[in-house]
Amino acid sequence: MGKIFCLMGKSSSGKDTIFKRLRANKALGLAPVATYTTRPMRQNETDGVEYFFINEDRLKEYEAEDKVIEQRVYHTVFGDWYYSTIDDGQIKLDEANYLLIVTLEAYNNLKRYFGSENVVPLYIAVEDGIRLERAIEREKREVTPNFNEVCRRFLADNADFSDEKLKDSGVEKYYFNVELEECVEEITQEILELK
C-alpha cells in the first residue's frame, strides 16, 4: 500500500523548493498530486503542476459531484481564495506513493479520507524572521507586489501552524530548513525508510 507524504509549513518555509527536489529524486519515485485553487496563477507557475487553477463555478461543480476530499478558504485582500483536493483519480494508493504540499487542515482531512496509516506529515520549520525576509523578497518579484497579503499570510500561518495545533494533529517531527541540502537529505531518508 502506498503512502501520501504531506509536505507542509508556514509560507516561505521553502516547501516549493523542497517539493521540486524530492520530486526530481528518481529513487523516491513519488507521484505528484496537483490540488486545485481559485487564486490567480503566479509568475513561473504552470496549470496542472503547482495547482489546477479553476474558477469558483468549476469548484461548485466538483462539490455537486461529491468529489471534494478537503477544502479551505482564505479571505484575502483580493477576495476569497479556495484550495481543494479533488477526488479526480490522481491518488491510487495501490499503485504509488505520493507527495503533496498541504496545510495542516488539509493534512487532517487527508488522514480522515485515506486513513492515518497512509498519510505521513513532513513539517518544514524556519525561524520567523527568515520566513518574513523570504516572503518580502519573493513579493518584490511579482508584477504587482502586495505586501498586505504577505502580512496576512504571515500572521495567519502563525495561528494555523501553532505548536498546539501541530501537536493535536500528531505532527511530532520537524524538518528545519536552515541549510536546504541538509533538510532535503533528512526528508529523503525519512521517505526511503517509510515507503
C-alpha positions as CSV (number, residue, x, y, z in Angstrom):
1,M,0.0,0.0,0.0
2,G,1.3,3.4,-0.9
3,K,1.7,6.5,1.3
4,I,0.8,10.1,0.9
5,F,3.7,12.3,2.1
6,C,2.3,15.7,3.1
7,L,4.8,18.5,2.9
8,M,3.6,21.4,5.0
9,G,4.8,24.5,6.7
10,K,4.3,28.2,7.0
11,S,4.6,30.4,3.9
12,S,8.2,31.0,2.7
13,S,9.5,28.0,4.6
14,G,10.8,26.5,1.3
15,K,8.1,24.0,0.6
16,D,8.0,24.5,-3.2
17,T,11.8,24.2,-3.5
18,I,11.9,21.1,-1.3
19,F,8.9,19.6,-3.2
20,K,10.7,20.1,-6.5
21,R,13.9,18.4,-5.1
22,L,12.0,15.5,-3.7
23,R,10.0,15.0,-6.9
24,A,13.2,15.1,-9.0
25,N,14.8,12.3,-6.9
26,K,14.0,9.2,-9.0
27,A,15.0,6.9,-6.1
28,L,12.0,8.2,-4.2
29,G,9.5,7.5,-7.0
30,L,7.0,10.0,-5.6
31,A,4.0,10.8,-7.8
32,P,2.7,14.4,-7.6
33,V,-0.9,15.3,-6.9
34,A,-1.9,18.7,-8.1
35,T,-4.5,20.2,-5.9
36,Y,-7.0,22.9,-7.1
37,T,-7.2,26.6,-6.4
38,T,-9.3,29.6,-7.4
39,R,-6.5,32.0,-6.7
40,P,-4.7,33.6,-9.7
41,M,-1.7,31.9,-11.1
42,R,1.7,33.4,-10.1
43,Q,4.6,34.0,-12.4
44,N,6.6,30.8,-13.0
45,E,3.6,28.6,-12.1
46,T,2.1,26.1,-14.6
47,D,-1.5,25.0,-14.6
48,G,-1.6,21.3,-13.5
49,V,1.8,21.4,-11.9
50,E,1.7,23.5,-8.8
51,Y,-2.1,23.6,-8.9
52,F,-5.0,23.3,-11.2
53,F,-6.3,26.8,-11.5
54,I,-10.1,26.9,-11.7
55,N,-12.9,29.4,-11.0
56,E,-15.5,29.1,-8.3
57,D,-18.1,27.8,-10.7
58,R,-16.0,24.8,-11.6
59,L,-15.3,24.2,-7.9
60,K,-19.1,24.2,-7.2
61,E,-19.4,21.6,-10.0
62,Y,-16.9,19.3,-8.1
63,E,-18.8,19.9,-4.9
64,A,-22.1,18.9,-6.6
65,E,-20.4,15.8,-7.9
66,D,-19.2,15.0,-4.3
67,K,-15.6,14.9,-5.4
68,V,-14.1,17.4,-2.9
69,I,-11.8,15.5,-0.4
70,E,-10.9,18.6,1.5
71,Q,-11.2,22.3,1.0
72,R,-10.2,25.5,2.8
73,V,-10.8,29.1,2.0
74,Y,-8.6,32.1,2.7
75,H,-10.1,35.6,3.0
76,T,-7.5,37.7,1.2
77,V,-7.4,41.3,0.2
78,F,-8.3,40.2,-3.3
79,G,-11.4,38.2,-2.1
80,D,-11.8,34.6,-1.2
81,W,-9.3,32.0,-2.5
82,Y,-10.3,28.3,-2.3
83,Y,-7.8,25.5,-2.2
84,S,-9.1,21.9,-2.6
85,T,-8.0,18.3,-3.1
86,I,-10.4,16.7,-5.6
87,D,-11.0,13.0,-6.0
88,D,-10.2,13.1,-9.7
89,G,-8.4,9.8,-9.9
90,Q,-4.9,11.1,-9.3
91,I,-4.4,9.2,-6.0
92,K,-4.2,5.4,-6.3
93,L,-2.6,4.0,-3.1
94,D,-2.3,0.5,-4.5
95,E,-0.1,1.8,-7.3
96,A,2.2,4.5,-6.0
97,N,3.5,6.8,-3.2
98,Y,2.5,10.5,-3.5
99,L,3.9,13.9,-2.5
100,L,1.6,16.8,-1.8
101,I,2.1,20.3,-0.4
102,V,-0.8,20.8,2.1
103,T,-1.9,22.9,5.1
104,L,-2.4,21.3,8.5
105,E,-6.1,21.3,8.0
106,A,-5.7,19.5,4.6
107,Y,-3.4,17.0,6.2
108,N,-6.0,16.2,8.9
109,N,-8.7,15.8,6.2
110,L,-6.5,13.6,4.1
111,K,-5.9,11.3,7.1
112,R,-9.7,11.1,7.6
113,Y,-10.3,10.3,4.0
114,F,-7.4,7.8,3.3
115,G,-6.6,6.6,6.8
116,S,-3.9,8.0,9.1
117,E,-1.7,4.9,8.5
118,N,-1.4,6.0,4.8
119,V,-0.7,9.7,5.4
120,V,2.7,11.0,6.6
121,P,3.4,14.5,7.8
122,L,6.6,16.3,6.7
123,Y,6.6,19.6,8.5
124,I,9.1,22.2,7.4
125,A,10.2,24.7,10.1
126,V,12.0,28.0,9.6
127,E,12.6,30.9,12.0
128,D,10.0,33.6,11.6
129,G,12.5,36.4,10.8
130,I,14.0,34.4,7.9
131,R,10.5,33.5,6.6
132,L,9.4,37.1,6.6
133,E,12.5,38.2,4.7
134,R,12.0,35.5,2.1
135,A,8.3,36.4,1.7
136,I,9.1,40.1,1.2
137,E,11.8,39.3,-1.4
138,R,9.5,36.9,-3.3
139,E,6.7,39.5,-3.3
140,K,9.1,42.2,-4.7
141,R,9.5,40.0,-7.8
142,E,5.7,40.0,-8.5
143,V,4.4,42.3,-11.3
144,T,2.1,44.0,-8.7
145,P,3.6,43.3,-5.2
146,N,1.0,43.2,-2.4
147,F,2.6,43.4,1.0
148,N,-0.7,43.5,2.8
149,E,-1.2,39.9,1.6
150,V,2.3,38.9,2.8
151,C,1.5,40.2,6.2
152,R,-1.9,38.5,6.2
153,R,-0.4,35.2,5.3
154,F,2.4,35.5,7.8
155,L,0.0,36.1,10.7
156,A,-2.5,33.5,9.6
157,D,0.3,30.9,9.3
158,N,1.4,31.5,12.9
159,A,-2.1,30.7,14.0
160,D,-2.7,27.9,11.6
161,F,0.6,26.1,12.4
162,S,0.7,26.8,16.2
163,D,2.6,24.3,18.3
164,E,-0.7,23.2,19.9
165,K,-2.4,22.6,16.5
166,L,0.6,20.6,15.3
167,K,0.6,18.5,18.4
168,D,-3.1,17.9,18.2
169,S,-2.7,16.7,14.6
170,G,0.0,14.3,15.6
171,V,2.9,16.2,14.0
172,E,5.8,15.5,16.2
173,K,8.8,15.7,13.9
174,Y,10.0,19.0,12.4
175,Y,12.5,19.3,9.5
176,F,14.4,22.6,9.9
177,N,15.2,24.3,6.6
178,V,18.3,26.2,7.7
179,E,20.5,24.5,5.1
180,L,18.4,23.4,2.2
181,E,20.5,20.4,1.2
182,E,20.6,19.0,4.7
183,C,16.9,19.4,5.1
184,V,16.2,17.7,1.8
185,E,18.5,14.8,2.7
186,E,16.9,14.3,6.1
187,I,13.4,14.2,4.5
188,T,14.7,11.9,1.7
189,Q,16.0,9.4,4.3
190,E,12.7,9.5,6.2
191,I,10.7,8.8,3.0
192,L,13.0,5.9,2.0
193,E,12.5,4.3,5.4
194,L,8.7,4.6,5.3
195,K,7.8,3.8,1.8
